[in-house]
Amino acid sequence: MMWVTGRTFMSNTIATPSKSRSALTQLDKQLTQAKSLMRRMRQTVADVEDARTIERAKSAHGSKPRIPWSQVKKEAGLD
């Protein structure tokens, strides 16, 4: 039985043509666009989660009076 050691010998490699500069530039551009899209999607998911949390909190407190935003800002030192 022959064990595979994970080594690749030069005689076993296949020579592949190097990518042209324009192809690499195109890939970089696509990668940048994909990263931007992922950032926007993460922000959207976070916004949806925040909205769901707020709605759950509202329904959990029923008809209890809510604290006015001006009071919250004052207590948090944002005013």
Phi and psi restraints in degrees (range 20) as a CNS / XPLOR table:
assign (resid 1 and name C) (resid 2 and name N)
       (resid 2 and name CA) (resid 2 and name C) 1.0 -107.7 20.0 2
assign (resid 2 and name N) (resid 2 and name CA)
       (resid 2 and name C) (resid 3 and name N) 1.0 128.8 20.0 2
assign (resid 2 and name C) (resid 3 and name N)
       (resid 3 and name CA) (resid 3 and name C) 1.0 -91.8 20.0 2
assign (resid 3 and name N) (resid 3 and name CA)
       (resid 3 and name C) (resid 4 and name N) 1.0 141.2 20.0 2
assign (resid 3 and name C) (resid 4 and name N)
       (resid 4 and name CA) (resid 4 and name C) 1.0 -90.0 20.0 2
assign (resid 4 and name N) (resid 4 and name CA)
       (resid 4 and name C) (resid 5 and name N) 1.0 124.8 20.0 2
assign (resid 4 and name C) (resid 5 and name N)
       (resid 5 and name CA) (resid 5 and name C) 1.0 -96.9 20.0 2
assign (resid 5 and name N) (resid 5 and name CA)
       (resid 5 and name C) (resid 6 and name N) 1.0 -8.7 20.0 2
assign (resid 5 and name C) (resid 6 and name N)
       (resid 6 and name CA) (resid 6 and name C) 1.0 86.6 20.0 2
assign (resid 6 and name N) (resid 6 and name CA)
       (resid 6 and name C) (resid 7 and name N) 1.0 7.8 20.0 2
assign (resid 6 and name C) (resid 7 and name N)
       (resid 7 and name CA) (resid 7 and name C) 1.0 -89.7 20.0 2
assign (resid 7 and name N) (resid 7 and name CA)
       (resid 7 and name C) (resid 8 and name N) 1.0 141.7 20.0 2
assign (resid 7 and name C) (resid 8 and name N)
       (resid 8 and name CA) (resid 8 and name C) 1.0 -115.3 20.0 2
assign (resid 8 and name N) (resid 8 and name CA)
       (resid 8 and name C) (resid 9 and name N) 1.0 119.6 20.0 2
assign (resid 8 and name C) (resid 9 and name N)
       (resid 9 and name CA) (resid 9 and name C) 1.0 -89.9 20.0 2
assign (resid 9 and name N) (resid 9 and name CA)
       (resid 9 and name C) (resid 10 and name N) 1.0 151.0 20.0 2
assign (resid 9 and name C) (resid 10 and name N)
       (resid 10 and name CA) (resid 10 and name C) 1.0 -56.9 20.0 2
assign (resid 10 and name N) (resid 10 and name CA)
       (resid 10 and name C) (resid 11 and name N) 1.0 -32.2 20.0 2
assign (resid 10 and name C) (resid 11 and name N)
       (resid 11 and name CA) (resid 11 and name C) 1.0 -71.0 20.0 2
assign (resid 11 and name N) (resid 11 and name CA)
       (resid 11 and name C) (resid 12 and name N) 1.0 -17.3 20.0 2
assign (resid 11 and name C) (resid 12 and name N)
       (resid 12 and name CA) (resid 12 and name C) 1.0 -99.1 20.0 2
assign (resid 12 and name N) (resid 12 and name CA)
       (resid 12 and name C) (resid 13 and name N) 1.0 -3.9 20.0 2
assign (resid 12 and name C) (resid 13 and name N)
       (resid 13 and name CA) (resid 13 and name C) 1.0 -86.5 20.0 2
assign (resid 13 and name N) (resid 13 and name CA)
       (resid 13 and name C) (resid 14 and name N) 1.0 156.0 20.0 2
assign (resid 13 and name C) (resid 14 and name N)
       (resid 14 and name CA) (resid 14 and name C) 1.0 -109.7 20.0 2
assign (resid 14 and name N) (resid 14 and name CA)
       (resid 14 and name C) (resid 15 and name N) 1.0 130.5 20.0 2
assign (resid 14 and name C) (resid 15 and name N)
       (resid 15 and name CA) (resid 15 and name C) 1.0 -77.1 20.0 2
assign (resid 15 and name N) (resid 15 and name CA)
       (resid 15 and name C) (resid 16 and name N) 1.0 125.4 20.0 2
assign (resid 15 and name C) (resid 16 and name N)
       (resid 16 and name CA) (resid 16 and name C) 1.0 -115.6 20.0 2
assign (resid 16 and name N) (resid 16 and name CA)
       (resid 16 and name C) (resid 17 and name N) 1.0 142.5 20.0 2
assign (resid 16 and name C) (resid 17 and name N)
       (resid 17 and name CA) (resid 17 and name C) 1.0 -65.7 20.0 2
assign (resid 17 and name N) (resid 17 and name CA)
       (resid 17 and name C) (resid 18 and name N) 1.0 141.6 20.0 2
assign (resid 17 and name C) (resid 18 and name N)
       (resid 18 and name CA) (resid 18 and name C) 1.0 -72.0 20.0 2
assign (resid 18 and name N) (resid 18 and name CA)
       (resid 18 and name C) (resid 19 and name N) 1.0 148.1 20.0 2
assign (resid 18 and name C) (resid 19 and name N)
       (resid 19 and name CA) (resid 19 and name C) 1.0 -70.5 20.0 2
assign (resid 19 and name N) (resid 19 and name CA)
       (resid 19 and name C) (resid 20 and name N) 1.0 145.1 20.0 2
assign (resid 19 and name C) (resid 20 and name N)
       (resid 20 and name CA) (resid 20 and name C) 1.0 -71.6 20.0 2
assign (resid 20 and name N) (resid 20 and name CA)
       (resid 20 and name C) (resid 21 and name N) 1.0 160.9 20.0 2
assign (resid 20 and name C) (resid 21 and name N)
       (resid 21 and name CA) (resid 21 and name C) 1.0 -61.1 20.0 2
assign (resid 21 and name N) (resid 21 and name CA)
       (resid 21 and name C) (resid 22 and name N) 1.0 -38.7 20.0 2
assign (resid 21 and name C) (resid 22 and name N)
       (resid 22 and name CA) (resid 22 and name C) 1.0 -68.8 20.0 2
assign (resid 22 and name N) (resid 22 and name CA)
       (resid 22 and name C) (resid 23 and name N) 1.0 -34.1 20.0 2
assign (resid 22 and name C) (resid 23 and name N)
       (resid 23 and name CA) (resid 23 and name C) 1.0 -67.0 20.0 2
assign (resid 23 and name N) (resid 23 and name CA)
       (resid 23 and name C) (resid 24 and name N) 1.0 -40.1 20.0 2
assign (resid 23 and name C) (resid 24 and name N)
       (resid 24 and name CA) (resid 24 and name C) 1.0 -67.9 20.0 2
assign (resid 24 and name N) (resid 24 and name CA)
       (resid 24 and name C) (resid 25 and name N) 1.0 -38.0 20.0 2
assign (resid 24 and name C) (resid 25 and name N)
       (resid 25 and name CA) (resid 25 and name C) 1.0 -63.2 20.0 2
assign (resid 25 and name N) (resid 25 and name CA)
       (resid 25 and name C) (resid 26 and name N) 1.0 -41.4 20.0 2
assign (resid 25 and name C) (resid 26 and name N)
       (resid 26 and name CA) (resid 26 and name C) 1.0 -63.7 20.0 2
assign (resid 26 and name N) (resid 26 and name CA)
       (resid 26 and name C) (resid 27 and name N) 1.0 -41.7 20.0 2
assign (resid 26 and name C) (resid 27 and name N)
       (resid 27 and name CA) (resid 27 and name C) 1.0 -64.8 20.0 2
assign (resid 27 and name N) (resid 27 and name CA)
       (resid 27 and name C) (resid 28 and name N) 1.0 -40.2 20.0 2
assign (resid 27 and name C) (resid 28 and name N)
       (resid 28 and name CA) (resid 28 and name C) 1.0 -61.5 20.0 2
assign (resid 28 and name N) (resid 28 and name CA)
       (resid 28 and name C) (resid 29 and name N) 1.0 -41.6 20.0 2
assign (resid 28 and name C) (resid 29 and name N)
       (resid 29 and name CA) (resid 29 and name C) 1.0 -64.4 20.0 2
assign (resid 29 and name N) (resid 29 and name CA)
       (resid 29 and name C) (resid 30 and name N) 1.0 -43.2 20.0 2
assign (resid 29 and name C) (resid 30 and name N)
       (resid 30 and name CA) (resid 30 and name C) 1.0 -64.5 20.0 2
assign (resid 30 and name N) (resid 30 and name CA)
       (resid 30 and name C) (resid 31 and name N) 1.0 -39.7 20.0 2
assign (resid 30 and name C) (resid 31 and name N)
       (resid 31 and name CA) (resid 31 and name C) 1.0 -63.9 20.0 2
assign (resid 31 and name N) (resid 31 and name CA)
       (resid 31 and name C) (resid 32 and name N) 1.0 -41.9 20.0 2
assign (resid 31 and name C) (resid 32 and name N)
       (resid 32 and name CA) (resid 32 and name C) 1.0 -62.3 20.0 2
assign (resid 32 and name N) (resid 32 and name CA)
       (resid 32 and name C) (resid 33 and name N) 1.0 -43.1 20.0 2
assign (resid 32 and name C) (resid 33 and name N)
       (resid 33 and name CA) (resid 33 and name C) 1.0 -65.0 20.0 2
assign (resid 33 and name N) (resid 33 and name CA)
       (resid 33 and name C) (resid 34 and name N) 1.0 -40.8 20.0 2
assign (resid 33 and name C) (resid 34 and name N)
       (resid 34 and name CA) (resid 34 and name C) 1.0 -64.9 20.0 2
assign (resid 34 and name N) (resid 34 and name CA)
       (resid 34 and name C) (resid 35 and name N) 1.0 -41.2 20.0 2
assign (resid 34 and name C) (resid 35 and name N)
       (resid 35 and name CA) (resid 35 and name C) 1.0 -63.1 20.0 2
assign (resid 35 and name N) (resid 35 and name CA)
       (resid 35 and name C) (resid 36 and name N) 1.0 -41.1 20.0 2
assign (resid 35 and name C) (resid 36 and name N)
       (resid 36 and name CA) (resid 36 and name C) 1.0 -63.4 20.0 2
assign (resid 36 and name N) (resid 36 and name CA)
       (resid 36 and name C) (resid 37 and name N) 1.0 -43.7 20.0 2
assign (resid 36 and name C) (resid 37 and name N)
       (resid 37 and name CA) (resid 37 and name C) 1.0 -62.1 20.0 2
assign (resid 37 and name N) (resid 37 and name CA)
       (resid 37 and name C) (resid 38 and name N) 1.0 -41.8 20.0 2
assign (resid 37 and name C) (resid 38 and name N)
       (resid 38 and name CA) (resid 38 and name C) 1.0 -62.7 20.0 2
assign (resid 38 and name N) (resid 38 and name CA)
       (resid 38 and name C) (resid 39 and name N) 1.0 -41.0 20.0 2
assign (resid 38 and name C) (resid 39 and name N)
       (resid 39 and name CA) (resid 39 and name C) 1.0 -61.5 20.0 2
assign (resid 39 and name N) (resid 39 and name CA)
       (resid 39 and name C) (resid 40 and name N) 1.0 -45.1 20.0 2
assign (resid 39 and name C) (resid 40 and name N)
       (resid 40 and name CA) (resid 40 and name C) 1.0 -64.3 20.0 2
assign (resid 40 and name N) (resid 40 and name CA)
       (resid 40 and name C) (resid 41 and name N) 1.0 -39.2 20.0 2
assign (resid 40 and name C) (resid 41 and name N)
       (resid 41 and name CA) (resid 41 and name C) 1.0 -66.7 20.0 2
assign (resid 41 and name N) (resid 41 and name CA)
       (resid 41 and name C) (resid 42 and name N) 1.0 -41.3 20.0 2
assign (resid 41 and name C) (resid 42 and name N)
       (resid 42 and name CA) (resid 42 and name C) 1.0 -61.2 20.0 2
assign (resid 42 and name N) (resid 42 and name CA)
       (resid 42 and name C) (resid 43 and name N) 1.0 -42.3 20.0 2
assign (resid 42 and name C) (resid 43 and name N)
       (resid 43 and name CA) (resid 43 and name C) 1.0 -64.7 20.0 2
assign (resid 43 and name N) (resid 43 and name CA)
       (resid 43 and name C) (resid 44 and name N) 1.0 -40.9 20.0 2
assign (resid 43 and name C) (resid 44 and name N)
       (resid 44 and name CA) (resid 44 and name C) 1.0 -63.2 20.0 2
assign (resid 44 and name N) (resid 44 and name CA)
       (resid 44 and name C) (resid 45 and name N) 1.0 -44.3 20.0 2
assign (resid 44 and name C) (resid 45 and name N)
       (resid 45 and name CA) (resid 45 and name C) 1.0 -62.3 20.0 2
assign (resid 45 and name N) (resid 45 and name CA)
       (resid 45 and name C) (resid 46 and name N) 1.0 -42.6 20.0 2
assign (resid 45 and name C) (resid 46 and name N)
       (resid 46 and name CA) (resid 46 and name C) 1.0 -62.0 20.0 2
assign (resid 46 and name N) (resid 46 and name CA)
       (resid 46 and name C) (resid 47 and name N) 1.0 -41.3 20.0 2
assign (resid 46 and name C) (resid 47 and name N)
       (resid 47 and name CA) (resid 47 and name C) 1.0 -63.8 20.0 2
assign (resid 47 and name N) (resid 47 and name CA)
       (resid 47 and name C) (resid 48 and name N) 1.0 -41.3 20.0 2
assign (resid 47 and name C) (resid 48 and name N)
       (resid 48 and name CA) (resid 48 and name C) 1.0 -65.5 20.0 2
assign (resid 48 and name N) (resid 48 and name CA)
       (resid 48 and name C) (resid 49 and name N) 1.0 -42.8 20.0 2
assign (resid 48 and name C) (resid 49 and name N)
       (resid 49 and name CA) (resid 49 and name C) 1.0 -61.9 20.0 2
assign (resid 49 and name N) (resid 49 and name CA)
       (resid 49 and name C) (resid 50 and name N) 1.0 -42.0 20.0 2
assign (resid 49 and name C) (resid 50 and name N)
       (resid 50 and name CA) (resid 50 and name C) 1.0 -61.7 20.0 2
assign (resid 50 and name N) (resid 50 and name CA)
       (resid 50 and name C) (resid 51 and name N) 1.0 -43.9 20.0 2
assign (resid 50 and name C) (resid 51 and name N)
       (resid 51 and name CA) (resid 51 and name C) 1.0 -63.3 20.0 2
assign (resid 51 and name N) (resid 51 and name CA)
       (resid 51 and name C) (resid 52 and name N) 1.0 -41.1 20.0 2
assign (resid 51 and name C) (resid 52 and name N)
       (resid 52 and name CA) (resid 52 and name C) 1.0 -65.0 20.0 2
assign (resid 52 and name N) (resid 52 and name CA)
       (resid 52 and name C) (resid 53 and name N) 1.0 -39.3 20.0 2
assign (resid 52 and name C) (resid 53 and name N)
       (resid 53 and name CA) (resid 53 and name C) 1.0 -62.4 20.0 2
assign (resid 53 and name N) (resid 53 and name CA)
       (resid 53 and name C) (resid 54 and name N) 1.0 -43.5 20.0 2
assign (resid 53 and name C) (resid 54 and name N)
       (resid 54 and name CA) (resid 54 and name C) 1.0 -63.1 20.0 2
assign (resid 54 and name N) (resid 54 and name CA)
       (resid 54 and name C) (resid 55 and name N) 1.0 -44.0 20.0 2
assign (resid 54 and name C) (resid 55 and name N)
       (resid 55 and name CA) (resid 55 and name C) 1.0 -64.7 20.0 2
assign (resid 55 and name N) (resid 55 and name CA)
       (resid 55 and name C) (resid 56 and name N) 1.0 -39.8 20.0 2
assign (resid 55 and name C) (resid 56 and name N)
       (resid 56 and name CA) (resid 56 and name C) 1.0 -63.8 20.0 2
assign (resid 56 and name N) (resid 56 and name CA)
       (resid 56 and name C) (resid 57 and name N) 1.0 -41.4 20.0 2
assign (resid 56 and name C) (resid 57 and name N)
       (resid 57 and name CA) (resid 57 and name C) 1.0 -64.1 20.0 2
assign (resid 57 and name N) (resid 57 and name CA)
       (resid 57 and name C) (resid 58 and name N) 1.0 -41.4 20.0 2
assign (resid 57 and name C) (resid 58 and name N)
       (resid 58 and name CA) (resid 58 and name C) 1.0 -62.7 20.0 2
assign (resid 58 and name N) (resid 58 and name CA)
       (resid 58 and name C) (resid 59 and name N) 1.0 -44.7 20.0 2
assign (resid 58 and name C) (resid 59 and name N)
       (resid 59 and name CA) (resid 59 and name C) 1.0 -71.1 20.0 2
assign (resid 59 and name N) (resid 59 and name CA)
       (resid 59 and name C) (resid 60 and name N) 1.0 -30.6 20.0 2
assign (resid 59 and name C) (resid 60 and name N)
       (resid 60 and name CA) (resid 60 and name C) 1.0 -69.2 20.0 2
assign (resid 60 and name N) (resid 60 and name CA)
       (resid 60 and name C) (resid 61 and name N) 1.0 -29.7 20.0 2
assign (resid 60 and name C) (resid 61 and name N)
       (resid 61 and name CA) (resid 61 and name C) 1.0 -91.7 20.0 2
assign (resid 61 and name N) (resid 61 and name CA)
       (resid 61 and name C) (resid 62 and name N) 1.0 -4.5 20.0 2
assign (resid 61 and name C) (resid 62 and name N)
       (resid 62 and name CA) (resid 62 and name C) 1.0 56.4 20.0 2
assign (resid 62 and name N) (resid 62 and name CA)
       (resid 62 and name C) (resid 63 and name N) 1.0 -127.9 20.0 2
assign (resid 62 and name C) (resid 63 and name N)
       (resid 63 and name CA) (resid 63 and name C) 1.0 -98.3 20.0 2
assign (resid 63 and name N) (resid 63 and name CA)
       (resid 63 and name C) (resid 64 and name N) 1.0 15.9 20.0 2
assign (resid 63 and name C) (resid 64 and name N)
       (resid 64 and name CA) (resid 64 and name C) 1.0 -62.4 20.0 2
assign (resid 64 and name N) (resid 64 and name CA)
       (resid 64 and name C) (resid 65 and name N) 1.0 146.0 20.0 2
assign (resid 64 and name C) (resid 65 and name N)
       (resid 65 and name CA) (resid 65 and name C) 1.0 -66.6 20.0 2
assign (resid 65 and name N) (resid 65 and name CA)
       (resid 65 and name C) (resid 66 and name N) 1.0 143.1 20.0 2
assign (resid 65 and name C) (resid 66 and name N)
       (resid 66 and name CA) (resid 66 and name C) 1.0 -93.5 20.0 2
assign (resid 66 and name N) (resid 66 and name CA)
       (resid 66 and name C) (resid 67 and name N) 1.0 157.9 20.0 2
assign (resid 66 and name C) (resid 67 and name N)
       (resid 67 and name CA) (resid 67 and name C) 1.0 -82.0 20.0 2
assign (resid 67 and name N) (resid 67 and name CA)
       (resid 67 and name C) (resid 68 and name N) 1.0 129.3 20.0 2
assign (resid 67 and name C) (resid 68 and name N)
       (resid 68 and name CA) (resid 68 and name C) 1.0 -63.3 20.0 2
assign (resid 68 and name N) (resid 68 and name CA)
       (resid 68 and name C) (resid 69 and name N) 1.0 146.7 20.0 2
assign (resid 68 and name C) (resid 69 and name N)
       (resid 69 and name CA) (resid 69 and name C) 1.0 -58.7 20.0 2
assign (resid 69 and name N) (resid 69 and name CA)
       (resid 69 and name C) (resid 70 and name N) 1.0 -37.0 20.0 2
assign (resid 69 and name C) (resid 70 and name N)
       (resid 70 and name CA) (resid 70 and name C) 1.0 -62.2 20.0 2
assign (resid 70 and name N) (resid 70 and name CA)
       (resid 70 and name C) (resid 71 and name N) 1.0 -37.5 20.0 2
assign (resid 70 and name C) (resid 71 and name N)
       (resid 71 and name CA) (resid 71 and name C) 1.0 -69.7 20.0 2
assign (resid 71 and name N) (resid 71 and name CA)
       (resid 71 and name C) (resid 72 and name N) 1.0 -40.5 20.0 2
assign (resid 71 and name C) (resid 72 and name N)
       (resid 72 and name CA) (resid 72 and name C) 1.0 -61.9 20.0 2
assign (resid 72 and name N) (resid 72 and name CA)
       (resid 72 and name C) (resid 73 and name N) 1.0 -45.3 20.0 2
assign (resid 72 and name C) (resid 73 and name N)
       (resid 73 and name CA) (resid 73 and name C) 1.0 -60.9 20.0 2
assign (resid 73 and name N) (resid 73 and name CA)
       (resid 73 and name C) (resid 74 and name N) 1.0 -42.1 20.0 2
assign (resid 73 and name C) (resid 74 and name N)
       (resid 74 and name CA) (resid 74 and name C) 1.0 -64.1 20.0 2
assign (resid 74 and name N) (resid 74 and name CA)
       (resid 74 and name C) (resid 75 and name N) 1.0 -44.4 20.0 2
assign (resid 74 and name C) (resid 75 and name N)
       (resid 75 and name CA) (resid 75 and name C) 1.0 -68.0 20.0 2
assign (resid 75 and name N) (resid 75 and name CA)
       (resid 75 and name C) (resid 76 and name N) 1.0 -32.1 20.0 2
assign (resid 75 and name C) (resid 76 and name N)
       (resid 76 and name CA) (resid 76 and name C) 1.0 -86.2 20.0 2
assign (resid 76 and name N) (resid 76 and name CA)
       (resid 76 and name C) (resid 77 and name N) 1.0 -5.9 20.0 2
assign (resid 76 and name C) (resid 77 and name N)
       (resid 77 and name CA) (resid 77 and name C) 1.0 77.0 20.0 2
assign (resid 77 and name N) (resid 77 and name CA)
       (resid 77 and name C) (resid 78 and name N) 1.0 21.9 20.0 2
assign (resid 77 and name C) (resid 78 and name N)
       (resid 78 and name CA) (resid 78 and name C) 1.0 -89.9 20.0 2
assign (resid 78 and name N) (resid 78 and name CA)
       (resid 78 and name C) (resid 79 and name N) 1.0 -8.9 20.0 2
